[in-house]
Amino acid sequence: MERQNYHYITDTTLQSVNDTTLKFTDYGVREDVQQALISLHPNIHFPNRLQQIILPPLLQEKKNVYVTHRLPNTYDDDGKFYYTGSGKGISTLLAGLQSIDLSAENILPDGRTKCQVMIFCPCRELSYTEASRYRNLIEILPDDSPLKAVKVNTFISGGLLNIREIIKLLLDEGAPQVLTTTPGYLYDLLSRARTHPDKMLFPMDSLKAIVFAEIFNLFRVLGDQLSIGLPMIRDDLKKACKSLSSVQIMMTGMNAKEDDETEDVITKVCEICADDNEEWTLERYHFPRS
């Protein structure tokens, strides 16, 4: 994959974009989703400057891998607060939710559902947080919204469901359309799924979005476990990624291009998801810190 588009969003860029007359729907967000978003966040009525830049491409491409990273909430030597809470989390939430297709092609013949948005997290707490963000938005969607039927769940070690309960759930109802998990636990789940080849326990051919949340923490916290866990499910991810079209990298920090650790992380993600697929495009968005 050679096509890489760099989008360096500077303070000057952000200052030049401030159209408060356009709503989320003008950037591709569904009317029912916008209504729910405003109900959930009363102070949000219009996309902020950053969202005005990144929402159109995120919503235009319906099948993506999203990689996000945020700096810890801290101050630099000059006392300036680092640029967190930029709105990229809401942007990927909207893009992920709107990528879900509830038509028959994403339902197994026996009526069980397939996973369409998979979110890899570095820890249990973030897994629950990411799932809650989807649930909270879905719960307040209008009753006539088709996305109201979207199911969200968290499959992690020590979670609310043990592995036997998860297997039973997959056999009875199918996979949730939105799943938060860790690479190691997904490997365990897929290994068990292979013991039910006739049941298609966890098909990944309907994935519309894969999210690597807080990618640096994902690699730092899990370390060798991630290096082992991801290759173990690499073949499964590659099959799932055949229908996806691009990798959306969203990093905070203007020096991300030159940062060796950043490049190493991006390379690992692309090796797993994109490999030599010439149809992929790598879109990289780098934001200022303050």
N, C-alpha and C positions, 0 to 999 in steps of 0.2 A: 504494500500500500504506500504509494509515493505522494499522493495528493494531500498536502497539508495547507490549510488556510489559517493564517494567524490574524487574530482580531485583537489588537492592543487598544483597550478602552481606557483612555487617559482621563484625567480630571477635565481637561479641555473638551474632550469628546462628550463627557457627561453633561458639562455645562451647556453645550450647544443643542442638547436634546431635552426639551421640557415642554411637550405638548400636553397641556391639561384639558384639552377639549376632546381627545380621543379616549374611549373607554377600552376595557380589556377585549370586548367583542370586536373592536376595530382592528385588533392585532391577531384575531383568529380564535379567541376564546369563545366557547359556546355561551349562549345567553343564560341557560340554566346554571352553568358552572360559575359564571360571573356573579349571578344573583346569590349563590351560596357563598362564594368567596367574600363578598361584601357583608353578608350577614355574619360570617365567621370573624371577619376583621373589619369592624365598622369604620376604622380610620383609613381603610384602603378603598379609594373610589376610582383611581386611575393608575395605570402602570407607572412605576417610577422611571427615572431616566435610564437606568440599566436595563430594566425590563422592556422598555421601548426599543432597545437595540437587540436584545437576545430572544424575545418572545417570537417574532416572526419566523426566524429560521428553525427554532425549536418546534413550533407548531406546524410548520410547513412539511418538515420531514417527520412522518408518522412512525418510523421504525429506527430507533437509535440506541446507542450505548451512551449513557451519560456518566461522566466522571466529575465529581465535585470535591472541592477541598476548601476548608475555611480555616483561617488562622485562629488561634485561641484568643479569647477576649482579653487583650492586654494593651499596654501603652508603649509607645516607642520612647527613645531618649528625650524627645522634644515634648513629651506629654500628649502627643496626638493619639487618639483612639484608632486602632487598626480597623480597616474597612471590612467589618463583618455585618451580618444582617443586610446584605446587599439586595436580597430579593431573588437570588438565583435558586434558592430552595423552593420558593413558591412557583417559579418558572418551570422547574423540572417536575414538580407536582402536577401542575396544569397540563404539561405536555404528556406526562405518563398517563394521567387519568383519561385524557382525550384520545389517547392512542388505542384504548380498549374497544374492542369490537365484540358486541354480544350476539352477533349473527350465528347461524347454525354451523358455519364452517369452523367455529372455535368451540364447538361442543361435540363431545364424543357421541357415537351412535346410541349409547345407552343413557344419554342425558347428562353425563358428568361433564363438569366444566374444566377448561384448561387454563394454566397460568399464562398471563400475558405481560405482566410487569413484575420483574424480579429485582429486588433491592438487596445488594450485599452490604452488610454493616460490620464494623470491627468489634462490636460488643452487644450484649443483650439489651442494655438500656437504649442504645440508639435504634436497635431493631424495633422495640416497642414504640419509640418516638416517631419513627418514620411511618409505621403502620397507623398510629393515631392520627397523623396528619391527613392521611387518606380517609380514614373512618370519619373524622370530624367533618370533612368537606362533604363526603357522601351522605352523611346523616341529615344534613340540612338542605340537600338538593330538593327541588320541588317534587311532589309525589308522582307527577307524570314524567319525570326525567328517566330515560332508559338507563342512565348510569346509576340510578338508585339501587339497581340489582347487583352492582359490583360487590364481590366478596373480597375481604381483606383478612390475612392471617399472618401469624409469625411462627416460623418453625425454627427453634433454636434449642440448644442443650440447656436443660433445666427450665424450659419454658412451661407454659400452662398445659400443654399437651405433651405426653411422652410419645416415643416413637411408635408404639403399638396403636395409640389413639390416632396418631397422624395417618398411619397406614389404613386404619379402618375408615377414617374420614375420606381419604383419597379413593378408597374402593366404593364407598357409598355415595359420595357427593361429587368427588373430583377435586381438583386443585383450586385454590382461591385465585381469582384473576390478578390480585396483587399480593405478592409474597415478600416478606422481609426475612432474611436468613443470613447465615455465615457460610463461606465456601466449604468449610469442613463439614458442617452439618448437612449441607446440600449433597456432598459426596456420600455421606452415610445414607441419606434418604434415597439417592439414586441407586446405591448398591443394593438396598433392600427392594427397590422397585424392580430390579432385574430378576428378582425371585418370583415376580408375577408378570412374565412376558406376555401372557395372553390377556391381561387386564389393562395394558397401557397405563400403568399406575401413575406415572408422572411424565407425560409427553411434553416436550419443550419446543415443538414445532410451531406453536402459536405465539411465541414471545414477540412482543412489539417493542419492548424497552427493557434494557438491563441497566441498572444504576449501581455504580460503585460509590457509595456515600463516604465522604471524608477519606479519600483514597490514601493519604499519607498515614493516617491513624490505622487504616485497615492493614497496611503493610507493616507498620511499626509495632502495633499491638500483637498481631498474629505471627509476625516474623516467619520462621521456618514452616510453621503450620500452614500459612497461606501459600508459601512457595510449593509445599507438597499438595495442599488441598486443591488449588486451582488447576495444576496439571492433571490431577486425577479426574477432574470433570471437564478437561479441555475438549475432548472429543464431543461431549454433550453440548458444550457451549458453542463449539464451531458449527455443529448441526443447527443449533438454534439461531446462530448469527448469519446463516446463509440468506435468510429473508430480511435481515437488517441492512441498512444502507450507509450509515455513517457513525462516527464516534464524535461526541460532543464533549470536549475537554473544557471545564470551567475552573480556572485557577485564580486565587487571590494573590496578588504580588506581582509587581511589574517586571521582576527579574526572573520570572519563571522559565523563560526560554533558555537562559544560560545556566540554570541550576541543574547540576548533574543528577541530583536525586529526583527532580521532577521528570527529567528525560528518561531516567531508568524506570520510573513508575509507568509513564506513558508507553514506553516500549513494551513492558510486560503486558499491559492491558491489550495493546494492539496485537501482540504475538498470540494472545489467547483468543481474542475476538475477531480480529481482522485477518491476520496472517498474510497470505499473498493475494488476497482478494482485491483485484484491481478496481472493482466497482465501489470500493469504500472511499469515503472522504473523511479526513480528520479535521474537524473544526475546533480551533483552539481560541478560547476567549480568556484574556488576561486582564484582571481588574486592578486598579490602584489600591493601595493599603489604607489611605487616609482621605 
